[in-house]
Amino acid sequence: MAKKRAKHIDLRQAKLEFMENGISYKLLSWSPQTMSVTVARFEDGCKIDETTLPFAHLPRDLKRKVKPN
């Protein structure tokens, strides 16, 4: 049997961002199966890298926008 691919929800159009320790994080995608988000990190307007964060590490207001129930 074929293996099911993990479902990713694109968040680029929502333009969700948050600041933490002088670094700006922009949400790119969310994987409900692994409960993680892919984010792009920016410092002084320059992109540093893209990384994956656990969903639980997001600020509460962003969690409500990404997963409204």
NUBA-625224 format. One record per residue: residue in three letters; z, y, x negated of N, C-alpha, C, CB in turn; residue number from 0. Coordinates in Angstrom, 3 decimals, padded with zeros to 6 digits, always signed. Atoms other than C-alpha are relative to their C-alpha. Glycine has a CB too. Layout:
// residues N
<site><res>ala</res><n_up>Z</n_up><n_north>Y</n_north><n_east>X</n_east><ca_up>Z</ca_up><ca_north>Y</ca_north><ca_east>X</ca_east><c_up>Z</c_up><c_north>Y</c_north><c_east>X</c_east><cb_up>Z</cb_up><cb_north>Y</cb_north><cb_east>X</cb_east><n>NUM</n></site>
...
This chain:
// residues 69
<site><res>met</res><n_up>+000.000</n_up><n_north>-001.185</n_north><n_east>-000.825</n_east><ca_up>+000.000</ca_up><ca_north>+000.000</ca_north><ca_east>+000.000</ca_east><c_up>+000.000</c_up><c_north>+001.250</c_north><c_east>-000.871</c_east><cb_up>+001.202</cb_up><cb_north>-000.003</cb_north><cb_east>+000.940</cb_east><n>0</n></site>
<site><res>ala</res><n_up>+000.051</n_up><n_north>-001.274</n_north><n_east>+000.714</n_east><ca_up>-000.641</ca_up><ca_north>+003.528</ca_north><ca_east>-001.034</ca_east><c_up>+001.360</c_up><c_north>+000.685</c_north><c_east>+000.076</c_east><cb_up>-001.105</cb_up><cb_north>+000.917</cb_north><cb_east>+000.584</cb_east><n>1</n></site>
<site><res>lys</res><n_up>-001.261</n_up><n_north>-000.735</n_north><n_east>+000.064</n_east><ca_up>+002.299</ca_up><ca_north>+005.621</ca_north><ca_east>-002.085</ca_east><c_up>-000.186</c_up><c_north>+001.372</c_north><c_east>+000.640</c_east><cb_up>+000.492</cb_up><cb_north>+000.140</cb_north><cb_east>-001.472</cb_east><n>2</n></site>
<site><res>lys</res><n_up>+000.094</n_up><n_north>-001.314</n_north><n_east>-000.634</n_east><ca_up>+002.962</ca_up><ca_north>+008.727</ca_north><ca_east>+000.030</ca_east><c_up>+000.308</c_up><c_north>+001.084</c_north><c_east>-001.014</c_east><cb_up>+000.959</cb_up><cb_north>+000.102</cb_north><cb_east>+001.204</cb_east><n>3</n></site>
<site><res>arg</res><n_up>-000.221</n_up><n_north>-001.127</n_north><n_east>+000.900</n_east><ca_up>+002.688</ca_up><ca_north>+011.989</ca_north><ca_east>-001.841</ca_east><c_up>+001.071</c_up><c_north>+000.909</c_north><c_east>+000.582</c_east><cb_up>-001.313</cb_up><cb_north>+000.785</cb_north><cb_east>-000.241</cb_east><n>4</n></site>
<site><res>ala</res><n_up>-001.035</n_up><n_north>-000.940</n_north><n_east>-000.433</n_east><ca_up>+005.536</ca_up><ca_north>+014.443</ca_north><ca_east>-001.693</ca_east><c_up>-000.648</c_up><c_north>+001.211</c_north><c_east>+000.663</c_east><cb_up>+000.880</cb_up><cb_north>+000.444</cb_north><cb_east>-001.198</cb_east><n>5</n></site>
<site><res>lys</res><n_up>+000.519</n_up><n_north>-001.142</n_north><n_east>-000.739</n_east><ca_up>+004.916</ca_up><ca_north>+017.223</ca_north><ca_east>+000.812</ca_east><c_up>+000.567</c_up><c_north>+001.284</c_north><c_east>-000.599</c_east><cb_up>+000.350</cb_up><cb_north>-000.108</cb_north><cb_east>+001.511</cb_east><n>6</n></site>
<site><res>his</res><n_up>-000.410</n_up><n_north>-001.298</n_north><n_east>+000.524</n_east><ca_up>+005.005</ca_up><ca_north>+020.740</ca_north><ca_east>-000.617</ca_east><c_up>-000.419</c_up><c_north>+001.074</c_north><c_east>+000.986</c_east><cb_up>-000.614</cb_up><cb_north>+000.265</cb_north><cb_east>-001.404</cb_east><n>7</n></site>
<site><res>ile</res><n_up>+000.284</n_up><n_north>-001.112</n_north><n_east>-000.894</n_east><ca_up>+005.189</ca_up><ca_north>+023.868</ca_north><ca_east>+001.505</ca_east><c_up>-000.209</c_up><c_north>+001.236</c_north><c_east>-000.864</c_east><cb_up>+001.155</cb_up><cb_north>+000.214</cb_north><cb_east>+001.044</cb_east><n>8</n></site>
<site><res>asp</res><n_up>+000.347</n_up><n_north>-001.175</n_north><n_east>+000.799</n_east><ca_up>+003.474</ca_up><ca_north>+026.893</ca_north><ca_east>-000.023</ca_east><c_up>+000.742</c_up><c_north>+001.226</c_north><c_east>+000.523</c_east><cb_up>-001.528</cb_up><cb_north>+000.245</cb_north><cb_east>+000.020</cb_east><n>9</n></site>
<site><res>leu</res><n_up>-000.778</n_up><n_north>-001.185</n_north><n_east>-000.376</n_east><ca_up>+005.700</ca_up><ca_north>+030.007</ca_north><ca_east>-000.003</ca_east><c_up>-000.566</c_up><c_north>+001.276</c_north><c_east>-000.613</c_east><cb_up>+001.450</cb_up><cb_north>-000.171</cb_north><cb_east>-000.423</cb_east><n>10</n></site>
<site><res>arg</res><n_up>+000.570</n_up><n_north>-001.175</n_north><n_east>+000.671</n_east><ca_up>+003.412</ca_up><ca_north>+032.395</ca_north><ca_east>-001.922</ca_east><c_up>-000.296</c_up><c_north>+001.127</c_north><c_east>+000.983</c_east><cb_up>-001.278</cb_up><cb_north>-000.384</cb_north><cb_east>-000.741</cb_east><n>11</n></site>
<site><res>gln</res><n_up>+000.356</n_up><n_north>-001.019</n_north><n_east>-000.985</n_east><ca_up>+002.250</ca_up><ca_north>+034.214</ca_north><ca_east>+001.239</ca_east><c_up>+001.234</c_up><c_north>+000.677</c_north><c_east>+000.596</c_east><cb_up>-000.835</cb_up><cb_north>-000.619</cb_north><cb_east>+001.111</cb_east><n>12</n></site>
<site><res>ala</res><n_up>-001.226</n_up><n_north>-000.572</n_north><n_east>-000.560</n_east><ca_up>+005.861</ca_up><ca_north>+034.783</ca_north><ca_east>+002.395</ca_east><c_up>+000.598</c_up><c_north>+001.079</c_north><c_east>-000.893</c_east><cb_up>+001.023</cb_up><cb_north>-001.091</cb_north><cb_east>+000.229</cb_east><n>13</n></site>
<site><res>lys</res><n_up>-000.485</n_up><n_north>-000.985</n_north><n_east>+000.973</n_east><ca_up>+006.598</ca_up><ca_north>+036.845</ca_north><ca_east>-000.761</ca_east><c_up>+001.526</c_up><c_north>+000.085</c_north><c_east>-000.018</c_east><cb_up>-000.586</cb_up><cb_north>+001.373</cb_north><cb_east>+000.309</cb_east><n>14</n></site>
<site><res>leu</res><n_up>-001.460</n_up><n_north>+000.071</n_north><n_east>+000.064</n_east><ca_up>+010.231</ca_up><ca_north>+035.721</ca_north><ca_east>-001.026</ca_east><c_up>+000.447</c_up><c_north>+000.129</c_north><c_east>-001.450</c_east><cb_up>+000.523</cb_up><cb_north>-001.328</cb_north><cb_east>+000.619</cb_east><n>15</n></site>
<site><res>glu</res><n_up>-000.478</n_up><n_north>-000.261</n_north><n_east>+001.354</n_east><ca_up>+012.080</ca_up><ca_north>+037.046</ca_north><ca_east>-004.089</ca_east><c_up>+001.501</c_up><c_north>+000.241</c_north><c_east>+000.010</c_east><cb_up>-000.730</cb_up><cb_north>+001.206</cb_north><cb_east>-000.612</cb_east><n>16</n></site>
<site><res>phe</res><n_up>-001.394</n_up><n_north>-000.365</n_north><n_east>+000.181</n_east><ca_up>+015.615</ca_up><ca_north>+037.413</ca_north><ca_east>-005.410</ca_east><c_up>+000.249</c_up><c_north>+000.300</c_north><c_east>-001.473</c_east><cb_up>+000.937</cb_up><cb_north>-001.125</cb_north><cb_east>+000.502</cb_east><n>17</n></site>
<site><res>met</res><n_up>-000.384</n_up><n_north>-000.381</n_north><n_east>+001.364</n_east><ca_up>+017.307</ca_up><ca_north>+038.874</ca_north><ca_east>-008.509</ca_east><c_up>+001.292</c_up><c_north>-000.715</c_north><c_east>-000.374</c_east><cb_up>+000.170</cb_up><cb_north>+001.547</cb_north><cb_east>-000.125</cb_east><n>18</n></site>
<site><res>glu</res><n_up>-001.217</n_up><n_north>+000.618</n_north><n_east>+000.507</n_east><ca_up>+019.909</ca_up><ca_north>+037.140</ca_north><ca_east>-010.650</ca_east><c_up>+000.075</c_up><c_north>+000.241</c_north><c_east>-001.503</c_east><cb_up>+000.038</cb_up><cb_north>-001.526</cb_north><cb_east>+000.327</cb_east><n>19</n></site>
<site><res>asn</res><n_up>-000.217</n_up><n_north>-000.283</n_north><n_east>+001.421</n_east><ca_up>+021.248</ca_up><ca_north>+038.319</ca_north><ca_east>-014.027</ca_east><c_up>-001.171</c_up><c_north>+000.746</c_north><c_east>-000.638</c_east><cb_up>+000.244</cb_up><cb_north>-001.294</cb_north><cb_east>-000.749</cb_east><n>20</n></site>
<site><res>gly</res><n_up>+001.085</n_up><n_north>-000.804</n_north><n_east>+000.539</n_east><ca_up>+018.411</ca_up><ca_north>+040.820</ca_north><ca_east>-014.495</ca_east><c_up>-001.354</c_up><c_north>-000.684</c_north><c_east>-000.021</c_east><cb_up>+000.341</cb_up><cb_north>+000.414</cb_north><cb_east>-001.362</cb_east><n>21</n></site>
<site><res>ile</res><n_up>+001.261</n_up><n_north>+000.739</n_north><n_east>-000.066</n_east><ca_up>+015.722</ca_up><ca_north>+038.199</ca_north><ca_east>-013.887</ca_east><c_up>-000.408</c_up><c_north>-000.117</c_north><c_east>+001.464</c_east><cb_up>+000.131</cb_up><cb_north>-001.416</cb_north><cb_east>-000.665</cb_east><n>22</n></site>
<site><res>ser</res><n_up>+000.533</n_up><n_north>+000.085</n_north><n_east>-001.357</n_east><ca_up>+013.518</ca_up><ca_north>+038.302</ca_north><ca_east>-010.803</ca_east><c_up>-000.649</c_up><c_north>-001.364</c_north><c_east>+000.195</c_east><cb_up>-001.022</cb_up><cb_north>+001.143</cb_north><cb_east>+000.274</cb_east><n>23</n></site>
<site><res>tyr</res><n_up>+000.559</n_up><n_north>+001.303</n_north><n_east>-000.328</n_east><ca_up>+012.621</ca_up><ca_north>+034.989</ca_north><ca_east>-009.155</ca_east><c_up>-000.870</c_up><c_north>+000.130</c_north><c_east>+001.244</c_east><cb_up>+001.123</cb_up><cb_north>-001.050</cb_north><cb_east>+000.217</cb_east><n>24</n></site>
<site><res>lys</res><n_up>+000.896</n_up><n_north>-000.012</n_north><n_east>-001.144</n_east><ca_up>+009.627</ca_up><ca_north>+034.615</ca_north><ca_east>-006.823</ca_east><c_up>-000.246</c_up><c_north>-001.453</c_north><c_east>+000.407</c_east><cb_up>-001.346</cb_up><cb_north>+000.745</cb_north><cb_east>-000.331</cb_east><n>25</n></site>
<site><res>leu</res><n_up>+000.173</n_up><n_north>+001.356</n_north><n_east>-000.488</n_east><ca_up>+009.467</ca_up><ca_north>+031.485</ca_north><ca_east>-004.655</ca_east><c_up>-001.469</c_up><c_north>-000.318</c_north><c_east>+000.182</c_east><cb_up>+000.749</cb_up><cb_north>-000.199</cb_north><cb_east>+001.306</cb_east><n>26</n></site>
<site><res>leu</res><n_up>+001.393</n_up><n_north>+000.418</n_north><n_east>-000.073</n_east><ca_up>+006.168</ca_up><ca_north>+029.615</ca_north><ca_east>-004.956</ca_east><c_up>-000.210</c_up><c_north>-001.136</c_north><c_east>+000.999</c_east><cb_up>-000.483</cb_up><cb_north>-000.424</cb_north><cb_east>-001.368</cb_east><n>27</n></site>
<site><res>ser</res><n_up>+000.139</n_up><n_north>+001.121</n_north><n_east>-000.919</n_east><ca_up>+006.663</ca_up><ca_north>+026.317</ca_north><ca_east>-003.110</ca_east><c_up>+001.351</c_up><c_north>-000.681</c_north><c_east>+000.185</c_east><cb_up>-001.051</cb_up><cb_north>-001.007</cb_north><cb_east>-000.516</cb_east><n>28</n></site>
<site><res>trp</res><n_up>-001.228</n_up><n_north>+000.719</n_north><n_east>-000.346</n_east><ca_up>+009.321</ca_up><ca_north>+024.143</ca_north><ca_east>-001.482</ca_east><c_up>-000.349</c_up><c_north>-001.445</c_north><c_east>+000.294</c_east><cb_up>+000.717</cb_up><cb_north>+000.654</cb_north><cb_east>+001.219</cb_east><n>29</n></site>
<site><res>ser</res><n_up>+000.181</n_up><n_north>+001.417</n_north><n_east>-000.252</n_east><ca_up>+009.539</ca_up><ca_north>+020.361</ca_north><ca_east>-001.491</ca_east><c_up>+001.192</c_up><c_north>-000.502</c_north><c_east>+000.806</c_east><cb_up>-000.155</cb_up><cb_north>-000.794</cb_north><cb_east>-001.331</cb_east><n>30</n></site>
<site><res>pro</res><n_up>-001.126</n_up><n_north>+000.459</n_north><n_east>-000.819</n_east><ca_up>+011.679</ca_up><ca_north>+019.174</ca_north><ca_east>+001.447</ca_east><c_up>+000.465</c_up><c_north>-001.407</c_north><c_east>-000.365</c_east><cb_up>-000.381</cb_up><cb_north>+000.037</cb_north><cb_east>+001.462</cb_east><n>31</n></site>
<site><res>gln</res><n_up>-000.377</n_up><n_north>+001.357</n_north><n_east>+000.351</n_east><ca_up>+011.632</ca_up><ca_north>+015.596</ca_north><ca_east>+000.174</ca_east><c_up>+000.998</c_up><c_north>-000.027</c_north><c_east>-001.160</c_east><cb_up>-001.237</cb_up><cb_north>-000.806</cb_north><cb_east>-000.355</cb_east><n>32</n></site>
<site><res>thr</res><n_up>-000.910</n_up><n_north>-000.054</n_north><n_east>+001.146</n_east><ca_up>+013.351</ca_up><ca_north>+016.496</ca_north><ca_east>-003.119</ca_east><c_up>+000.999</c_up><c_north>+001.144</c_north><c_east>+000.109</c_east><cb_up>-000.792</cb_up><cb_north>+000.137</cb_north><cb_east>-001.286</cb_east><n>33</n></site>
<site><res>met</res><n_up>-000.862</n_up><n_north>-001.160</n_north><n_east>-000.224</n_east><ca_up>+015.068</ca_up><ca_north>+019.639</ca_north><ca_east>-001.734</ca_east><c_up>+000.039</c_up><c_north>+000.900</c_north><c_east>-001.243</c_east><cb_up>+001.426</cb_up><cb_north>-000.457</cb_north><cb_east>+000.373</cb_east><n>34</n></site>
<site><res>ser</res><n_up>+000.104</n_up><n_north>-000.885</n_north><n_east>+001.151</n_east><ca_up>+013.817</ca_up><ca_north>+021.751</ca_north><ca_east>-004.639</ca_east><c_up>-001.095</c_up><c_north>+001.030</c_north><c_east>+000.250</c_east><cb_up>-000.286</cb_up><cb_north>-000.804</cb_north><cb_east>-001.290</cb_east><n>35</n></site>
<site><res>val</res><n_up>+000.994</n_up><n_north>-001.063</n_north><n_east>-000.112</n_east><ca_up>+011.828</ca_up><ca_north>+024.967</ca_north><ca_east>-004.980</ca_east><c_up>-000.596</c_up><c_north>+000.276</c_north><c_east>-001.376</c_east><cb_up>+000.628</cb_up><cb_north>+001.291</cb_north><cb_east>+000.599</cb_east><n>36</n></site>
<site><res>thr</res><n_up>+000.666</n_up><n_north>-000.421</n_north><n_east>+001.221</n_east><ca_up>+009.290</ca_up><ca_north>+025.998</ca_north><ca_east>-007.595</ca_east><c_up>-000.005</c_up><c_north>+001.519</c_north><c_east>+000.001</c_east><cb_up>-001.455</cb_up><cb_north>-000.585</cb_north><cb_east>-000.107</cb_east><n>37</n></site>
<site><res>val</res><n_up>-000.095</n_up><n_north>-001.452</n_north><n_east>+000.083</n_east><ca_up>+009.852</ca_up><ca_north>+029.568</ca_north><ca_east>-008.764</ca_east><c_up>-000.677</c_up><c_north>+000.501</c_north><c_east>-001.268</c_east><cb_up>+001.470</cb_up><cb_north>+000.451</cb_north><cb_east>+000.037</cb_east><n>38</n></site>
<site><res>ala</res><n_up>+000.513</n_up><n_north>-000.689</n_north><n_east>+001.181</n_east><ca_up>+008.209</ca_up><ca_north>+032.005</ca_north><ca_east>-011.147</ca_east><c_up>+001.065</c_up><c_north>+001.009</c_north><c_east>-000.410</c_east><cb_up>-001.397</cb_up><cb_north>+000.702</cb_north><cb_east>+000.279</cb_east><n>39</n></site>
<site><res>arg</res><n_up>-001.020</n_up><n_north>-000.934</n_north><n_east>+000.498</n_east><ca_up>+010.620</ca_up><ca_north>+033.973</ca_north><ca_east>-013.333</ca_east><c_up>-000.675</c_up><c_north>+001.191</c_north><c_east>-000.655</c_east><cb_up>+000.955</cb_up><cb_north>-000.697</cb_north><cb_east>-001.003</cb_east><n>40</n></site>
<site><res>phe</res><n_up>+000.529</n_up><n_north>-001.244</n_north><n_east>+000.551</n_east><ca_up>+009.920</ca_up><ca_north>+037.614</ca_north><ca_east>-014.217</ca_east><c_up>+001.134</c_up><c_north>+000.806</c_north><c_east>-000.616</c_east><cb_up>-000.725</cb_up><cb_north>+000.825</cb_north><cb_east>+001.090</cb_east><n>41</n></site>
<site><res>glu</res><n_up>-000.952</n_up><n_north>-000.903</n_north><n_east>+000.646</n_east><ca_up>+011.735</ca_up><ca_north>+039.918</ca_north><ca_east>-016.630</ca_east><c_up>-000.771</c_up><c_north>+001.243</c_north><c_east>-000.428</c_east><cb_up>+000.713</cb_up><cb_north>-000.686</cb_north><cb_east>-001.231</cb_east><n>42</n></site>
<site><res>asp</res><n_up>+000.662</n_up><n_north>-001.278</n_north><n_east>+000.263</n_east><ca_up>+010.737</ca_up><ca_north>+043.596</ca_north><ca_east>-016.877</ca_east><c_up>-001.460</c_up><c_north>-000.015</c_north><c_east>+000.454</c_east><cb_up>+000.079</cb_up><cb_north>+000.335</cb_north><cb_east>-001.488</cb_east><n>43</n></site>
<site><res>gly</res><n_up>+001.341</n_up><n_north>+000.043</n_north><n_east>-000.551</n_east><ca_up>+007.652</ca_up><ca_north>+042.870</ca_north><ca_east>-014.755</ca_east><c_up>-000.945</c_up><c_north>-000.986</c_north><c_east>-000.661</c_east><cb_up>-000.585</cb_up><cb_north>+001.329</cb_north><cb_east>-000.078</cb_east><n>44</n></site>
<site><res>cys</res><n_up>+000.836</n_up><n_north>+000.973</n_north><n_east>+000.704</n_east><ca_up>+006.336</ca_up><ca_north>+040.219</ca_north><ca_east>-017.156</ca_east><c_up>+000.443</c_up><c_north>-001.419</c_north><c_east>+000.363</c_east><cb_up>+000.075</cb_up><cb_north>+000.220</cb_north><cb_east>-001.539</cb_east><n>45</n></site>
<site><res>lys</res><n_up>-000.308</n_up><n_north>+001.377</n_north><n_east>-000.373</n_east><ca_up>+006.116</ca_up><ca_north>+036.575</ca_north><ca_east>-016.123</ca_east><c_up>+000.491</c_up><c_north>-000.776</c_north><c_east>-001.212</c_east><cb_up>-001.231</cb_up><cb_north>-000.687</cb_north><cb_east>+000.613</cb_east><n>46</n></site>
<site><res>ile</res><n_up>-000.568</n_up><n_north>+000.809</n_north><n_east>+001.081</n_east><ca_up>+008.330</ca_up><ca_north>+034.347</ca_north><ca_east>-018.264</ca_east><c_up>-000.539</c_up><c_north>-001.422</c_north><c_east>+000.092</c_east><cb_up>+001.552</cb_up><cb_north>+000.000</cb_north><cb_east>+000.060</cb_east><n>47</n></site>
<site><res>asp</res><n_up>+000.463</n_up><n_north>+001.367</n_north><n_east>-000.200</n_east><ca_up>+007.563</ca_up><ca_north>+030.902</ca_north><ca_east>-016.834</ca_east><c_up>+000.162</c_up><c_north>-000.410</c_north><c_east>+001.457</c_east><cb_up>+000.762</cb_up><cb_north>-000.968</cb_north><cb_east>-000.913</cb_east><n>48</n></site>
<site><res>glu</res><n_up>-000.221</n_up><n_north>+000.599</n_north><n_east>-001.307</n_east><ca_up>+007.547</ca_up><ca_north>+028.659</ca_north><ca_east>-013.771</ca_east><c_up>+000.947</c_up><c_north>-001.168</c_north><c_east>-000.202</c_east><cb_up>-001.346</cb_up><cb_north>-000.457</cb_north><cb_east>+000.670</cb_east><n>49</n></site>
<site><res>thr</res><n_up>-000.984</n_up><n_north>+001.063</n_north><n_east>+000.117</n_east><ca_up>+010.435</ca_up><ca_north>+026.286</ca_north><ca_east>-013.178</ca_east><c_up>+000.385</c_up><c_north>-000.489</c_north><c_east>+001.386</c_east><cb_up>+001.243</cb_up><cb_north>+000.481</cb_north><cb_east>-000.774</cb_east><n>50</n></site>
<site><res>thr</res><n_up>-000.470</n_up><n_north>+000.578</n_north><n_east>-001.249</n_east><ca_up>+012.009</ca_up><ca_north>+024.127</ca_north><ca_east>-010.501</ca_east><c_up>+001.511</c_up><c_north>+000.182</c_north><c_east>+000.088</c_east><cb_up>-000.387</cb_up><cb_north>-001.503</cb_north><cb_east>+000.104</cb_east><n>51</n></site>
<site><res>leu</res><n_up>-001.424</n_up><n_north>-000.179</n_north><n_east>-000.252</n_east><ca_up>+015.403</ca_up><ca_north>+024.952</ca_north><ca_east>-008.984</ca_east><c_up>+000.412</c_up><c_north>-000.832</c_north><c_east>+001.201</c_east><cb_up>+000.339</cb_up><cb_north>+001.487</cb_north><cb_east>+000.226</cb_east><n>52</n></site>
<site><res>pro</res><n_up>-000.490</n_up><n_north>+000.664</n_north><n_east>-001.211</n_east><ca_up>+017.552</ca_up><ca_north>+022.991</ca_north><ca_east>-006.540</ca_east><c_up>+000.080</c_up><c_north>+001.000</c_north><c_east>+001.153</c_east><cb_up>+001.387</cb_up><cb_north>-000.644</cb_north><cb_east>-000.253</cb_east><n>53</n></site>
<site><res>phe</res><n_up>-000.039</n_up><n_north>-000.849</n_north><n_east>-001.187</n_east><ca_up>+017.378</ca_up><ca_north>+024.377</ca_north><ca_east>-003.001</ca_east><c_up>+001.386</c_up><c_north>+000.624</c_north><c_east>+000.181</c_east><cb_up>-000.385</cb_up><cb_north>-000.811</cb_north><cb_east>+001.247</cb_east><n>54</n></site>
<site><res>ala</res><n_up>-001.373</n_up><n_north>-000.476</n_north><n_east>-000.180</n_east><ca_up>+021.184</ca_up><ca_north>+024.764</ca_north><ca_east>-003.003</ca_east><c_up>+000.321</c_up><c_north>+001.225</c_north><c_east>-000.854</c_east><cb_up>+000.972</cb_up><cb_north>-001.109</cb_north><cb_east>-000.329</cb_east><n>55</n></site>
<site><res>his</res><n_up>-000.273</n_up><n_north>-001.137</n_north><n_east>+000.879</n_east><ca_up>+021.000</ca_up><ca_north>+027.400</ca_north><ca_east>-005.767</ca_east><c_up>-000.601</c_up><c_north>+001.310</c_north><c_east>+000.495</c_east><cb_up>-000.519</cb_up><cb_north>-000.292</cb_north><cb_east>-001.374</cb_east><n>56</n></site>
<site><res>leu</res><n_up>+000.579</n_up><n_north>-001.223</n_north><n_east>-000.559</n_east><ca_up>+019.089</ca_up><ca_north>+029.889</ca_north><ca_east>-003.603</ca_east><c_up>+001.064</c_up><c_north>+000.803</c_north><c_east>+000.742</c_east><cb_up>-001.172</cb_up><cb_north>-000.337</cb_north><cb_east>+000.945</cb_east><n>57</n></site>
<site><res>pro</res><n_up>-000.906</n_up><n_north>-000.810</n_north><n_east>-000.817</n_east><ca_up>+020.879</ca_up><ca_north>+032.824</ca_north><ca_east>-001.968</ca_east><c_up>-000.111</c_up><c_north>-000.410</c_north><c_east>+001.473</c_east><cb_up>-000.315</cb_up><cb_north>+001.512</cb_north><cb_east>-000.169</cb_east><n>58</n></site>
<site><res>arg</res><n_up>-000.095</n_up><n_north>+000.457</n_north><n_east>-001.382</n_east><ca_up>+021.946</ca_up><ca_north>+032.128</ca_north><ca_east>+001.624</ca_east><c_up>-001.089</c_up><c_north>+000.590</c_north><c_east>+000.900</c_east><cb_up>+001.358</cb_up><cb_north>+000.348</cb_north><cb_east>+000.556</cb_east><n>59</n></site>
<site><res>asp</res><n_up>+001.011</n_up><n_north>-000.607</n_north><n_east>-000.868</n_east><ca_up>+019.526</ca_up><ca_north>+034.610</ca_north><ca_east>+003.244</ca_east><c_up>-001.381</c_up><c_north>-000.607</c_north><c_east>-000.232</c_east><cb_up>-000.053</cb_up><cb_north>+001.508</cb_north><cb_east>-000.228</cb_east><n>60</n></site>
<site><res>leu</res><n_up>+001.280</n_up><n_north>+000.652</n_north><n_east>+000.275</n_east><ca_up>+016.544</ca_up><ca_north>+032.962</ca_north><ca_east>+001.497</ca_east><c_up>-000.028</c_up><c_north>-001.422</c_north><c_east>+000.538</c_east><cb_up>-000.279</cb_up><cb_north>-000.008</cb_north><cb_east>-001.498</cb_east><n>61</n></site>
<site><res>lys</res><n_up>-000.061</n_up><n_north>+001.350</n_north><n_east>-000.552</n_east><ca_up>+017.702</ca_up><ca_north>+029.500</ca_north><ca_east>+002.533</ca_east><c_up>-000.339</c_up><c_north>+000.021</c_north><c_east>+001.489</c_east><cb_up>+001.396</cb_up><cb_north>-000.617</cb_north><cb_east>-000.226</cb_east><n>62</n></site>
<site><res>arg</res><n_up>+000.261</n_up><n_north>-000.109</n_north><n_east>-001.440</n_east><ca_up>+017.601</ca_up><ca_north>+030.631</ca_north><ca_east>+006.165</ca_east><c_up>-001.458</c_up><c_north>+000.286</c_north><c_east>+000.290</c_east><cb_up>+000.860</cb_up><cb_north>+001.087</cb_north><cb_east>+000.612</cb_east><n>63</n></site>
<site><res>lys</res><n_up>+001.422</n_up><n_north>-000.304</n_north><n_east>-000.198</n_east><ca_up>+014.036</ca_up><ca_north>+031.949</ca_north><ca_east>+005.767</ca_east><c_up>-000.878</c_up><c_north>-001.215</c_north><c_east>-000.322</c_east><cb_up>-000.417</cb_up><cb_north>+001.199</cb_north><cb_east>-000.876</cb_east><n>64</n></site>
<site><res>val</res><n_up>+000.789</n_up><n_north>+001.157</n_north><n_east>+000.396</n_east><ca_up>+012.745</ca_up><ca_north>+028.813</ca_north><ca_east>+004.026</ca_east><c_up>+000.202</c_up><c_north>-001.164</c_north><c_east>+000.979</c_east><cb_up>+000.373</cb_up><cb_north>-000.432</cb_north><cb_east>-001.426</cb_east><n>65</n></site>
<site><res>lys</res><n_up>-000.337</n_up><n_north>+001.097</n_north><n_east>-000.906</n_east><ca_up>+014.537</ca_up><ca_north>+026.287</ca_north><ca_east>+006.257</ca_east><c_up>+000.805</c_up><c_north>+000.565</c_north><c_east>+001.160</c_east><cb_up>+000.795</cb_up><cb_north>-001.127</cb_north><cb_east>-000.738</cb_east><n>66</n></site>
<site><res>pro</res><n_up>-000.677</n_up><n_north>-000.743</n_north><n_east>-001.051</n_east><ca_up>+015.346</ca_up><ca_north>+028.056</ca_north><ca_east>+009.530</ca_east><c_up>+000.947</c_up><c_north>-000.790</c_north><c_east>+000.904</c_east><cb_up>-001.003</cb_up><cb_north>+000.625</cb_north><cb_east>+000.830</cb_east><n>67</n></site>
<site><res>asn</res><n_up>-000.883</n_up><n_north>+000.723</n_north><n_east>-000.928</n_east><ca_up>+017.175</ca_up><ca_north>+025.223</ca_north><ca_east>+011.358</ca_east><c_up>+001.321</c_up><c_north>-000.278</c_north><c_east>-000.563</c_east><cb_up>-000.600</cb_up><cb_north>-001.265</cb_north><cb_east>+000.417</cb_east><n>68</n></site>
